[in-house]
Amino acid sequence: MTIQGHTYTSDLKIIRGEIHPNWWRKEGHSLCLEDIKDITEAMPKLLIVGLGAYGVMKIPSTVMEELNSLGIECRAFPTAEAVKVFNQLFKELGKDQVSGAFHLTC
């Protein structure tokens, strides 16, 4: 994933326009609420999740329910598509309203 001329090869998050590289998840290919605590604290309107090149990472229904209860809409796609969706919504809604969490492998 290339952002502002810098290529990232490990998982990352984008929160309020700031890049948080080297993102590790508690359970590898399953997203836990704890993994995105910094995102939930930022309270974006939307969270775009890249599930990996082949969609290997999963989001448990309990995580989706908790995000919904916080008023954060979560949309998940294979990472290439997630990047396109994120870029479009970031332009439309702005850095405070859209966060991203991207699994860049698998």
C-alpha positions in Angstrom: 0.0 0.0 0.0 1.5 3.3 -1.0 0.6 6.5 0.9 2.1 9.9 0.0 5.0 8.2 -1.8 5.8 5.7 1.0 5.2 2.0 0.5 3.9 0.0 3.4 4.1 -3.8 3.5 2.8 -4.5 7.0 -0.7 -4.0 8.3 -1.6 -0.4 9.2 -4.4 1.8 10.5 -5.3 5.3 9.4 -6.9 7.4 12.1 -7.8 11.1 11.6 -5.5 11.1 8.6 -2.5 9.8 10.6 -0.8 6.5 9.6 -0.2 4.0 12.3 2.1 1.3 10.8 3.0 -2.2 12.0 -0.5 -2.9 13.3 -0.8 -6.3 15.1 -4.0 -8.0 16.1 -4.5 -10.0 19.2 -5.8 -13.0 17.3 -4.1 -12.7 13.9 -6.8 -13.2 11.3 -9.7 -12.2 13.5 -10.4 -8.6 14.4 -11.0 -7.9 18.1 -12.4 -4.7 19.5 -9.2 -4.3 21.4 -7.3 -4.2 18.1 -9.1 -1.0 17.1 -9.5 0.7 20.4 -7.7 3.8 19.1 -10.2 3.9 16.2 -13.2 3.6 18.5 -11.8 6.4 20.7 -11.5 8.6 17.6 -15.2 8.0 16.9 -15.2 8.2 13.1 -18.5 7.9 11.3 -17.1 5.1 9.1 -14.5 2.4 9.6 -13.2 0.8 6.4 -11.5 -2.6 7.0 -9.2 -4.3 4.5 -9.5 -8.0 5.0 -6.3 -9.0 3.2 -5.7 -9.7 -0.5 -7.9 -12.8 -0.3 -10.3 -11.7 2.5 -8.7 -14.0 5.1 -9.2 -11.7 8.1 -12.6 -12.1 9.7 -14.7 -9.7 11.7 -16.8 -11.4 14.4 -20.5 -10.3 14.6 -19.9 -9.2 18.2 -17.3 -6.6 17.0 -19.7 -5.4 14.3 -22.5 -5.1 16.9 -20.2 -3.1 19.3 -19.1 -0.8 16.5 -22.8 -0.2 15.6 -23.7 0.5 19.2 -20.9 3.2 19.2 -22.4 4.7 16.1 -19.5 3.6 13.9 -20.5 2.0 10.6 -18.0 -0.7 9.5 -17.5 -1.7 5.9 -15.2 -4.6 5.1 -13.7 -5.6 1.7 -10.6 -7.4 0.4 -7.8 -4.9 0.9 -7.5 -3.6 -2.7 -11.2 -2.7 -2.8 -11.1 -1.4 0.7 -8.3 1.0 -0.3 -10.4 2.4 -3.2 -13.5 2.8 -1.0 -11.4 4.4 1.8 -9.8 6.9 -0.6 -13.2 7.9 -2.0 -14.9 8.3 1.3 -11.9 10.1 2.8 -12.1 12.7 0.1 -15.9 13.0 0.5 -16.2 13.0 4.3 -12.8 14.1 5.5 -10.2 12.7 7.9 -12.2 12.9 11.1 -15.1 10.9 9.7 -13.3 8.0 8.1 -10.8 5.6 9.6 -9.2 2.6 8.0 -7.7 -0.7 9.3 -5.8 -2.6 6.6 -4.5 -6.2 6.6 -2.0 -6.0 3.7 -1.2 -9.7 3.3 -3.1 -13.0 2.9 
